Amino acid sequence: MSRFFGEIRQAGYVVPDIEAAMDYWSRVLGVGPFFYNPKVPIRNYRYKGEAYEPHNSVALANSGPLQIELIQCRNDVPSMYRDFRELGHTGLQHVAYWTDSYEADLERLLAQGFEPVMSGEVGERGRFVYFDTHYHPGTVIELSEVAGPKGEMFRLIRDAAADWDGKNPVRPFPDLNKL
């Protein structure tokens, strides 16, 4: 556990082919089921202070308490994922810490000198921010608000993994508006 942030709750992998990555993780590593969204609806997306409209495909599954996130960029919008890929990297790009006290934790991290690079919102009470912590591949830090519908979706994904029998390895994202 990080003495600064608490438990790492998610490992985020940037992949060139999300369908192949889901197949590998579920078939070879036995992690699943993956909940897949071919186009994540990100609101208020900012990268280095500028607004953009990213098209990212995302798949989420749990291995115990750790959530695995697979990310494929579908357009060339500026992002930390694109930067990672353009440096020739694939694989682990970030680790995420979850919070239900987003404002307080963000304020604390800003006061400690962390600099936001990328941010946005997924659903209600689903804000996220990535900090300028890319010291070597896989070390970007994300602070993710996990409350409301997003928190409920993450609970459903974790619960599905706990009893997963290997069948139906790819499933659609639950509708955040109905959680």
DOFIDREN-852600 format. One record per residue: residue in one letter; residue number from 1; x, y, z of N, C-alpha, C, O in turn. Coordinates in Angstrom, 2 decimals. Layout:
<sites>
residu	num	n_X	n_Y	n_Z	ca_X	ca_Y	ca_Z	c_X	c_Y	c_Z	o_X	o_Y	o_Z
A	NUM	X	Y	Z	X	Y	Z	X	Y	Z	X	Y	Z;
...
</sites>
This chain:
<sites>
residu	num	n_X	n_Y	n_Z	ca_X	ca_Y	ca_Z	c_X	c_Y	c_Z	o_X	o_Y	o_Z
M	1	0.84	-1.17	0.00	0.00	0.00	0.00	0.89	1.24	0.00	1.89	1.30	0.72;
S	2	0.53	2.23	-0.81	1.28	3.48	-0.85	1.00	4.29	0.41	-0.15	4.47	0.80;
R	3	2.04	4.78	1.02	1.83	5.61	2.21	1.30	6.99	1.84	0.87	7.73	2.72;
F	4	1.31	7.34	0.55	0.79	8.63	0.11	-0.67	8.55	-0.35	-1.44	9.49	-0.14;
F	5	-1.04	7.43	-0.97	-2.33	7.37	-1.65	-3.27	6.27	-1.15	-4.46	6.32	-1.44;
G	6	-2.76	5.30	-0.42	-3.57	4.15	-0.06	-3.30	3.00	-1.02	-2.22	2.92	-1.60;
E	7	-4.28	2.13	-1.19	-4.11	0.95	-2.04	-4.18	1.30	-3.53	-4.99	2.13	-3.94;
I	8	-3.32	0.67	-4.32	-3.49	0.72	-5.77	-4.72	-0.12	-6.07	-4.77	-1.29	-5.71;
R	9	-5.70	0.48	-6.72	-6.95	-0.22	-6.98	-7.10	-0.66	-8.43	-7.91	-1.53	-8.75;
Q	10	-6.29	-0.03	-9.33	-6.43	-0.35	-10.74	-5.07	-0.27	-11.41	-4.26	0.60	-11.10;
A	11	-4.82	-1.19	-12.34	-3.65	-1.15	-13.22	-4.18	-0.94	-14.64	-4.96	-1.74	-15.15;
G	12	-3.75	0.16	-15.27	-4.25	0.52	-16.59	-3.24	0.23	-17.68	-2.12	0.75	-17.66;
Y	13	-3.63	-0.60	-18.64	-2.77	-1.04	-19.73	-3.23	-0.42	-21.05	-4.40	-0.55	-21.41;
V	14	-2.33	0.24	-21.75	-2.60	0.75	-23.09	-2.21	-0.35	-24.06	-1.08	-0.83	-24.06;
V	15	-3.17	-0.75	-24.89	-2.97	-1.88	-25.78	-3.29	-1.49	-27.23	-4.14	-0.63	-27.45;
P	16	-2.63	-2.12	-28.21	-2.92	-1.81	-29.61	-4.17	-2.49	-30.13	-4.76	-2.03	-31.11;
D	17	-4.59	-3.59	-29.51	-5.75	-4.36	-29.96	-6.50	-4.86	-28.72	-6.12	-5.87	-28.13;
I	18	-7.55	-4.16	-28.34	-8.24	-4.47	-27.09	-8.93	-5.83	-27.13	-9.01	-6.52	-26.12;
E	19	-9.44	-6.21	-28.30	-10.09	-7.52	-28.40	-9.07	-8.64	-28.15	-9.37	-9.60	-27.44;
A	20	-7.88	-8.52	-28.74	-6.84	-9.52	-28.52	-6.38	-9.51	-27.05	-6.11	-10.56	-26.48;
A	21	-6.30	-8.32	-26.46	-5.88	-8.22	-25.07	-6.90	-8.86	-24.13	-6.52	-9.56	-23.19;
M	22	-8.20	-8.63	-24.38	-9.23	-9.28	-23.55	-9.15	-10.79	-23.68	-9.28	-11.51	-22.69;
D	23	-8.92	-11.27	-24.89	-8.81	-12.71	-25.12	-7.61	-13.28	-24.33	-7.75	-14.30	-23.67;
Y	24	-6.47	-12.62	-24.41	-5.28	-13.09	-23.70	-5.50	-13.11	-22.20	-5.24	-14.11	-21.53;
W	25	-5.98	-11.98	-21.65	-6.17	-11.89	-20.20	-7.17	-12.93	-19.71	-6.96	-13.54	-18.66;
S	26	-8.25	-13.14	-20.45	-9.27	-14.08	-19.97	-8.89	-15.53	-20.23	-9.06	-16.38	-19.36;
R	27	-8.39	-15.84	-21.44	-8.10	-17.22	-21.80	-6.79	-17.72	-21.20	-6.75	-18.84	-20.68;
V	28	-5.72	-16.91	-21.26	-4.40	-17.36	-20.81	-4.18	-17.08	-19.32	-3.66	-17.93	-18.60;
L	29	-4.58	-15.89	-18.87	-4.34	-15.51	-17.48	-5.51	-15.84	-16.55	-5.36	-15.82	-15.33;
G	30	-6.68	-16.14	-17.14	-7.83	-16.50	-16.33	-8.49	-15.33	-15.61	-9.21	-15.53	-14.63;
V	31	-8.25	-14.11	-16.08	-8.85	-12.92	-15.47	-10.09	-12.55	-16.27	-10.06	-12.49	-17.50;
G	32	-11.19	-12.31	-15.56	-12.42	-11.93	-16.24	-13.59	-12.06	-15.30	-13.42	-12.36	-14.12;
P	33	-14.77	-11.84	-15.81	-15.07	-11.41	-17.17	-14.73	-9.94	-17.37	-14.70	-9.16	-16.41;
F	34	-14.48	-9.57	-18.62	-14.23	-8.19	-18.96	-15.54	-7.51	-19.34	-16.35	-8.07	-20.08;
F	35	-15.73	-6.33	-18.83	-16.86	-5.49	-19.19	-16.31	-4.46	-20.16	-15.41	-3.68	-19.83;
Y	36	-16.86	-4.46	-21.38	-16.27	-3.74	-22.51	-17.17	-2.59	-22.96	-18.38	-2.76	-23.11;
N	37	-16.56	-1.44	-23.17	-17.25	-0.29	-23.74	-16.44	0.18	-24.94	-15.34	0.69	-24.77;
P	38	-16.98	0.03	-26.16	-16.23	0.41	-27.35	-15.98	1.91	-27.48	-15.06	2.32	-28.18;
K	39	-16.80	2.74	-26.81	-16.59	4.20	-26.83	-17.05	4.78	-25.50	-18.24	5.01	-25.28;
V	40	-16.09	5.01	-24.63	-16.40	5.53	-23.30	-16.85	6.99	-23.42	-16.16	7.81	-24.03;
P	41	-18.01	7.32	-22.85	-18.51	8.71	-22.92	-17.82	9.59	-21.87	-18.25	9.66	-20.72;
I	42	-16.75	10.26	-22.28	-15.98	11.12	-21.37	-16.45	12.57	-21.57	-16.46	13.09	-22.68;
R	43	-16.84	13.18	-20.46	-17.25	14.59	-20.49	-16.13	15.45	-19.90	-15.31	14.97	-19.11;
N	44	-16.12	16.71	-20.30	-15.18	17.69	-19.74	-13.73	17.22	-19.80	-12.94	17.47	-18.89;
Y	45	-13.38	16.54	-20.88	-12.02	16.02	-21.05	-11.05	17.16	-21.32	-11.31	18.03	-22.17;
R	46	-9.94	17.16	-20.61	-8.89	18.16	-20.78	-7.53	17.45	-20.80	-7.28	16.52	-20.04;
Y	47	-6.68	17.92	-21.70	-5.31	17.45	-21.76	-4.42	18.68	-21.86	-4.52	19.46	-22.81;
K	48	-3.56	18.86	-20.87	-2.68	20.02	-20.79	-3.46	21.32	-20.96	-3.03	22.24	-21.66;
G	49	-4.64	21.37	-20.32	-5.45	22.58	-20.29	-6.37	22.78	-21.49	-7.18	23.71	-21.48;
E	50	-6.27	21.94	-22.50	-7.10	22.08	-23.70	-8.19	21.02	-23.73	-8.00	19.90	-23.26;
A	51	-9.34	21.40	-24.28	-10.47	20.47	-24.39	-10.38	19.68	-25.69	-10.05	20.22	-26.75;
Y	52	-10.68	18.38	-25.59	-10.70	17.49	-26.76	-11.84	16.49	-26.59	-12.47	16.42	-25.54;
E	53	-12.08	15.72	-27.66	-13.09	14.67	-27.61	-12.44	13.33	-27.95	-12.37	12.94	-29.11;
P	54	-11.96	12.61	-26.92	-11.30	11.33	-27.18	-12.31	10.23	-27.51	-13.46	10.27	-27.08;
H	55	-11.85	9.27	-28.26	-12.61	8.03	-28.50	-11.73	6.89	-28.01	-10.82	6.45	-28.71;
N	56	-12.01	6.44	-26.81	-11.26	5.34	-26.21	-12.18	4.15	-25.99	-13.31	4.30	-25.54;
S	57	-11.68	2.98	-26.31	-12.36	1.74	-25.94	-11.73	1.25	-24.65	-10.51	1.30	-24.49;
V	58	-12.56	0.78	-23.72	-12.07	0.36	-22.40	-12.72	-0.96	-22.03	-13.90	-1.18	-22.28;
A	59	-11.93	-1.83	-21.42	-12.44	-3.09	-20.86	-11.95	-3.18	-19.42	-10.78	-2.89	-19.14;
L	60	-12.84	-3.58	-18.51	-12.51	-3.67	-17.09	-12.84	-5.06	-16.56	-13.88	-5.63	-16.88;
A	61	-11.92	-5.60	-15.75	-12.14	-6.87	-15.05	-11.35	-6.80	-13.75	-10.47	-5.96	-13.60;
N	62	-11.66	-7.65	-12.83	-10.93	-7.70	-11.57	-10.16	-9.00	-11.44	-10.58	-10.05	-11.91;
S	63	-9.01	-8.89	-10.77	-8.26	-10.03	-10.29	-8.14	-9.80	-8.79	-7.27	-9.06	-8.33;
G	64	-9.02	-10.43	-8.04	-9.13	-10.11	-6.62	-9.57	-8.67	-6.48	-10.48	-8.23	-7.19;
P	65	-8.96	-7.91	-5.57	-9.36	-6.52	-5.39	-8.79	-5.57	-6.44	-9.22	-4.42	-6.52;
L	66	-7.83	-6.04	-7.27	-7.20	-5.18	-8.27	-8.00	-5.20	-9.57	-8.26	-6.26	-10.14;
Q	67	-8.39	-4.01	-10.02	-9.08	-3.90	-11.29	-8.05	-3.76	-12.41	-7.10	-2.99	-12.29;
I	68	-8.26	-4.50	-13.49	-7.43	-4.42	-14.69	-8.21	-3.59	-15.71	-9.36	-3.90	-16.02;
E	69	-7.57	-2.55	-16.22	-8.19	-1.71	-17.26	-7.37	-1.85	-18.52	-6.16	-1.64	-18.51;
L	70	-8.03	-2.20	-19.62	-7.41	-2.24	-20.93	-7.95	-1.06	-21.72	-9.15	-0.82	-21.74;
I	71	-7.05	-0.31	-22.38	-7.43	0.92	-23.07	-6.86	0.90	-24.48	-5.67	0.65	-24.68;
Q	72	-7.73	1.15	-25.46	-7.26	1.34	-26.83	-7.77	2.68	-27.32	-8.97	2.95	-27.29;
C	73	-6.85	3.54	-27.77	-7.22	4.83	-28.37	-7.73	4.56	-29.78	-7.07	3.89	-30.57;
R	74	-8.91	5.10	-30.09	-9.50	4.90	-31.42	-9.37	6.14	-32.31	-9.67	6.08	-33.50;
N	75	-8.94	7.27	-31.72	-8.64	8.44	-32.54	-7.31	9.01	-32.05	-6.71	8.49	-31.12;
D	76	-6.86	10.07	-32.68	-5.52	10.59	-32.39	-5.56	11.84	-31.51	-4.69	12.70	-31.60;
V	77	-6.58	11.92	-30.67	-6.70	13.06	-29.75	-5.53	13.05	-28.76	-5.15	11.98	-28.28;
P	78	-4.96	14.21	-28.47	-3.88	14.26	-27.48	-4.32	13.67	-26.14	-5.40	13.99	-25.62;
S	79	-3.47	12.81	-25.60	-3.74	12.18	-24.30	-2.45	11.58	-23.78	-1.48	11.43	-24.52;
M	80	-2.45	11.24	-22.51	-1.30	10.54	-21.95	-1.19	9.14	-22.52	-0.09	8.58	-22.59;
Y	81	-2.32	8.55	-22.95	-2.28	7.23	-23.58	-1.56	7.33	-24.92	-0.71	6.50	-25.24;
R	82	-1.91	8.36	-25.71	-1.25	8.56	-27.00	0.24	8.82	-26.81	1.07	8.28	-27.54;
D	83	0.58	9.66	-25.82	2.00	9.95	-25.55	2.75	8.66	-25.27	3.85	8.45	-25.78;
F	84	2.17	7.80	-24.45	2.76	6.52	-24.07	3.01	5.67	-25.32	4.09	5.12	-25.51;
R	85	1.98	5.58	-26.15	2.06	4.79	-27.38	3.11	5.36	-28.33	3.86	4.61	-28.95;
E	86	3.15	6.70	-28.46	4.11	7.33	-29.38	5.55	7.16	-28.93	6.47	7.26	-29.74;
L	87	5.76	6.91	-27.64	7.11	6.61	-27.14	7.50	5.16	-27.41	8.58	4.71	-27.04;
G	88	6.58	4.42	-28.07	6.86	3.03	-28.40	6.45	2.04	-27.34	6.81	0.86	-27.41;
H	89	5.70	2.49	-26.34	5.30	1.63	-25.24	3.92	1.01	-25.47	3.06	1.59	-26.13;
T	90	3.75	-0.17	-24.93	2.44	-0.78	-24.73	2.51	-1.43	-23.36	3.60	-1.69	-22.84;
G	91	1.36	-1.70	-22.78	1.36	-2.35	-21.48	0.98	-1.39	-20.38	0.24	-0.43	-20.60;
L	92	1.50	-1.64	-19.18	1.11	-0.86	-18.01	1.48	0.61	-18.20	2.65	0.96	-18.38;
Q	93	0.47	1.47	-18.17	0.67	2.91	-18.35	0.42	3.68	-17.06	1.10	4.67	-16.79;
H	94	-0.55	3.23	-16.25	-0.86	3.96	-15.02	-1.35	3.02	-13.92	-1.76	1.89	-14.16;
V	95	-1.27	3.55	-12.72	-1.92	2.92	-11.57	-2.91	3.94	-11.02	-2.65	5.14	-11.01;
A	96	-4.05	3.44	-10.56	-5.10	4.34	-10.08	-5.38	4.09	-8.61	-5.39	2.97	-8.11;
Y	97	-5.62	5.19	-7.94	-6.08	5.20	-6.56	-7.50	5.72	-6.58	-7.80	6.69	-7.26;
W	98	-8.37	5.07	-5.84	-9.79	5.41	-5.84	-10.13	6.23	-4.61	-9.54	6.05	-3.54;
T	99	-11.09	7.12	-4.78	-11.51	7.95	-3.67	-13.00	8.25	-3.75	-13.57	8.33	-4.84;
D	100	-13.60	8.41	-2.61	-14.96	8.95	-2.55	-14.92	10.36	-1.97	-15.96	10.96	-1.70;
S	101	-13.70	10.89	-1.77	-13.46	12.26	-1.30	-12.59	12.98	-2.33	-11.50	13.46	-2.01;
Y	102	-13.08	13.06	-3.55	-12.29	13.54	-4.68	-11.74	14.94	-4.45	-10.53	15.16	-4.60;
E	103	-12.60	15.89	-4.10	-12.15	17.28	-3.92	-11.04	17.39	-2.88	-10.02	18.04	-3.13;
A	104	-11.23	16.77	-1.73	-10.24	16.84	-0.66	-8.92	16.19	-1.08	-7.85	16.73	-0.82;
D	105	-9.00	15.01	-1.72	-7.76	14.33	-2.14	-7.06	15.11	-3.25	-5.83	15.20	-3.25;
L	106	-7.82	15.65	-4.18	-7.22	16.45	-5.25	-6.52	17.67	-4.66	-5.39	17.98	-5.03;
E	107	-7.18	18.36	-3.76	-6.59	19.54	-3.12	-5.29	19.17	-2.38	-4.30	19.90	-2.45;
R	108	-5.30	18.05	-1.68	-4.11	17.58	-0.96	-2.96	17.30	-1.92	-1.82	17.68	-1.66;
L	109	-3.25	16.63	-3.03	-2.20	16.29	-4.00	-1.66	17.53	-4.71	-0.46	17.63	-4.94;
L	110	-2.54	18.46	-5.04	-2.07	19.71	-5.65	-1.16	20.47	-4.69	-0.14	21.02	-5.10;
A	111	-1.53	20.50	-3.41	-0.71	21.17	-2.39	0.66	20.50	-2.24	1.64	21.14	-1.86;
Q	112	0.72	19.20	-2.53	2.00	18.46	-2.46	2.84	18.64	-3.72	3.95	18.11	-3.81;
G	113	2.31	19.37	-4.70	3.08	19.65	-5.91	2.77	18.78	-7.10	3.43	18.90	-8.13;
F	114	1.79	17.89	-7.00	1.42	17.07	-8.15	0.76	17.96	-9.21	-0.06	18.82	-8.89;
E	115	1.13	17.74	-10.47	0.62	18.57	-11.56	-0.31	17.76	-12.45	0.11	16.76	-13.04;
P	116	-1.59	18.17	-12.56	-2.53	17.48	-13.45	-2.14	17.65	-14.91	-1.70	18.72	-15.33;
V	117	-2.32	16.58	-15.68	-2.07	16.63	-17.12	-3.35	16.33	-17.88	-3.64	16.97	-18.89;
M	118	-4.12	15.35	-17.41	-5.30	14.89	-18.14	-6.42	14.67	-17.13	-6.19	14.16	-16.04;
S	119	-7.65	15.07	-17.51	-8.78	14.91	-16.59	-10.08	14.83	-17.37	-10.13	15.15	-18.56;
G	120	-11.12	14.41	-16.68	-12.45	14.32	-17.29	-13.43	13.70	-16.32	-13.16	13.57	-15.13;
E	121	-14.58	13.32	-16.86	-15.63	12.71	-16.06	-16.28	11.58	-16.85	-16.50	11.69	-18.06;
V	122	-16.58	10.49	-16.15	-17.33	9.38	-16.73	-18.52	9.16	-15.81	-18.38	8.66	-14.70;
G	123	-19.70	9.54	-16.29	-20.90	9.41	-15.46	-20.92	10.41	-14.32	-20.03	11.24	-14.17;
E	124	-21.97	10.30	-13.53	-22.12	11.17	-12.36	-21.16	10.72	-11.26	-21.08	9.53	-10.95;
R	125	-20.46	11.65	-10.67	-19.48	11.38	-9.61	-18.42	10.38	-10.07	-18.07	9.44	-9.36;
G	126	-17.93	10.60	-11.29	-16.90	9.74	-11.86	-15.74	10.55	-12.42	-15.25	10.25	-13.51;
R	127	-15.32	11.57	-11.69	-14.20	12.40	-12.16	-12.88	11.63	-12.04	-12.73	10.72	-11.22;
F	128	-11.93	12.03	-12.88	-10.60	11.44	-12.82	-9.57	12.49	-13.21	-9.86	13.44	-13.94;
V	129	-8.36	12.30	-12.71	-7.24	13.17	-13.06	-5.97	12.33	-13.08	-5.73	11.50	-12.20;
Y	130	-5.16	12.56	-14.11	-3.86	11.91	-14.23	-2.79	12.97	-13.99	-2.89	14.09	-14.49;
F	131	-1.78	12.61	-13.22	-0.74	13.56	-12.85	0.54	13.32	-13.66	0.76	12.24	-14.20;
D	132	1.36	14.36	-13.72	2.64	14.30	-14.42	3.63	13.50	-13.59	4.50	14.06	-12.92;
T	133	3.48	12.20	-13.64	4.34	11.30	-12.86	4.93	10.20	-13.74	5.22	9.11	-13.25;
H	134	5.11	10.47	-15.01	5.62	9.47	-15.93	7.15	9.48	-15.87	7.82	10.03	-16.75;
Y	135	7.68	8.87	-14.85	9.14	8.81	-14.68	9.74	7.64	-15.45	10.88	7.72	-15.91;
H	136	9.01	6.58	-15.58	9.35	5.48	-16.47	8.02	4.79	-16.79	7.04	5.01	-16.07;
P	137	7.96	3.98	-17.82	6.67	3.40	-18.24	5.94	2.73	-17.07	6.51	1.97	-16.30;
G	138	4.63	3.05	-16.98	3.78	2.41	-15.99	3.66	3.16	-14.68	3.04	2.65	-13.75;
T	139	4.22	4.36	-14.59	4.21	5.05	-13.30	3.30	6.27	-13.24	3.33	7.01	-12.25;
V	140	2.50	6.51	-14.25	1.54	7.61	-14.18	0.54	7.30	-13.07	0.10	6.16	-12.92;
I	141	0.19	8.32	-12.29	-0.76	8.15	-11.19	-2.09	8.78	-11.58	-2.14	9.93	-12.02;
E	142	-3.16	8.01	-11.40	-4.51	8.50	-11.62	-5.23	8.54	-10.28	-5.14	7.60	-9.48;
L	143	-5.95	9.63	-10.03	-6.88	9.72	-8.92	-8.27	9.62	-9.53	-8.64	10.44	-10.36;
S	144	-9.02	8.62	-9.11	-10.33	8.35	-9.71	-11.42	8.39	-8.65	-11.36	7.70	-7.63;
E	145	-12.42	9.21	-8.92	-13.58	9.28	-8.02	-14.45	8.05	-8.27	-14.93	7.83	-9.38;
V	146	-14.63	7.28	-7.23	-15.42	6.06	-7.35	-16.56	6.16	-6.35	-16.47	5.69	-5.21;
A	147	-17.62	6.78	-6.81	-18.81	6.98	-5.99	-20.00	6.93	-6.92	-19.83	6.86	-8.14;
G	148	-21.18	6.97	-6.40	-22.37	6.99	-7.23	-22.42	5.83	-8.20	-21.99	4.73	-7.86;
P	149	-22.94	6.05	-9.42	-23.08	4.97	-10.40	-21.75	4.32	-10.79	-21.70	3.10	-10.98;
K	150	-20.67	5.10	-10.90	-19.37	4.51	-11.24	-18.91	3.56	-10.14	-18.39	2.48	-10.43;
G	151	-19.10	3.94	-8.89	-18.75	3.06	-7.78	-19.56	1.79	-7.80	-19.04	0.71	-7.52;
E	152	-20.85	1.90	-8.12	-21.71	0.72	-8.20	-21.27	-0.19	-9.35	-21.26	-1.41	-9.20;
M	153	-20.91	0.41	-10.50	-20.44	-0.40	-11.63	-19.16	-1.15	-11.24	-19.03	-2.33	-11.55;
F	154	-18.23	-0.48	-10.57	-16.99	-1.14	-10.17	-17.27	-2.28	-9.19	-16.59	-3.31	-9.24;
R	155	-18.25	-2.12	-8.32	-18.64	-3.20	-7.40	-19.20	-4.38	-8.19	-18.87	-5.53	-7.89;
L	156	-20.05	-4.11	-9.19	-20.62	-5.19	-10.01	-19.53	-5.95	-10.76	-19.58	-7.18	-10.87;
I	157	-18.54	-5.23	-11.27	-17.43	-5.87	-11.99	-16.62	-6.75	-11.04	-16.27	-7.88	-11.39;
R	158	-16.32	-6.24	-9.86	-15.57	-7.03	-8.86	-16.35	-8.28	-8.46	-15.78	-9.37	-8.38;
D	159	-17.66	-8.13	-8.22	-18.48	-9.28	-7.83	-18.56	-10.32	-8.94	-18.55	-11.52	-8.66;
A	160	-18.65	-9.88	-10.20	-18.71	-10.82	-11.32	-17.43	-11.65	-11.40	-17.48	-12.84	-11.73;
A	161	-16.30	-11.03	-11.11	-15.01	-11.74	-11.16	-14.89	-12.77	-10.05	-14.26	-13.82	-10.24;
A	162	-15.49	-12.49	-8.91	-15.35	-13.39	-7.75	-15.91	-14.78	-8.03	-15.37	-15.78	-7.54;
D	163	-16.97	-14.87	-8.82	-17.62	-16.15	-9.10	-17.50	-16.57	-10.56	-18.22	-17.46	-11.01;
W	164	-16.59	-15.94	-11.31	-16.52	-16.19	-12.75	-16.06	-17.61	-13.04	-15.08	-18.09	-12.48;
D	165	-16.80	-18.28	-13.93	-16.50	-19.67	-14.29	-15.78	-19.81	-15.63	-15.61	-20.92	-16.12;
G	166	-15.36	-18.69	-16.21	-14.66	-18.72	-17.50	-15.57	-18.56	-18.69	-15.10	-18.38	-19.82;
K	167	-16.87	-18.62	-18.47	-17.83	-18.47	-19.57	-18.16	-16.99	-19.78	-18.05	-16.18	-18.86;
N	168	-18.55	-16.67	-21.01	-18.98	-15.32	-21.34	-17.91	-14.31	-20.91	-18.18	-13.44	-20.08;
P	169	-16.68	-14.40	-21.48	-15.56	-13.60	-20.99	-15.64	-12.11	-21.31	-14.95	-11.31	-20.67;
V	170	-16.45	-11.71	-22.29	-16.61	-10.30	-22.63	-18.08	-9.94	-22.56	-18.92	-10.58	-23.19;
R	171	-18.37	-8.90	-21.78	-19.75	-8.46	-21.56	-19.83	-6.96	-21.76	-18.82	-6.27	-21.63;
P	172	-21.01	-6.44	-22.07	-21.13	-4.98	-22.22	-21.04	-4.27	-20.88	-21.40	-4.83	-19.85;
F	173	-20.56	-3.03	-20.90	-20.56	-2.19	-19.70	-21.98	-2.06	-19.19	-22.91	-1.94	-19.99;
P	174	-22.16	-2.09	-17.88	-23.48	-1.73	-17.35	-23.78	-0.27	-17.68	-22.86	0.55	-17.76;
D	175	-25.04	0.06	-17.87	-25.45	1.43	-18.16	-25.37	2.25	-16.86	-26.12	2.01	-15.92;
L	176	-24.46	3.23	-16.83	-24.28	4.05	-15.63	-25.54	4.83	-15.27	-25.76	5.16	-14.11;
N	177	-26.36	5.11	-16.27	-27.59	5.86	-16.01	-28.65	5.02	-15.31	-29.62	5.55	-14.78;
K	178	-28.46	3.70	-15.30	-29.44	2.81	-14.67	-28.94	2.22	-13.38	-29.63	1.39	-12.79;
L	179	-27.76	2.62	-12.91	-27.22	2.09	-11.66	-27.56	3.00	-10.50	-27.19	2.72	-9.36;
</sites>
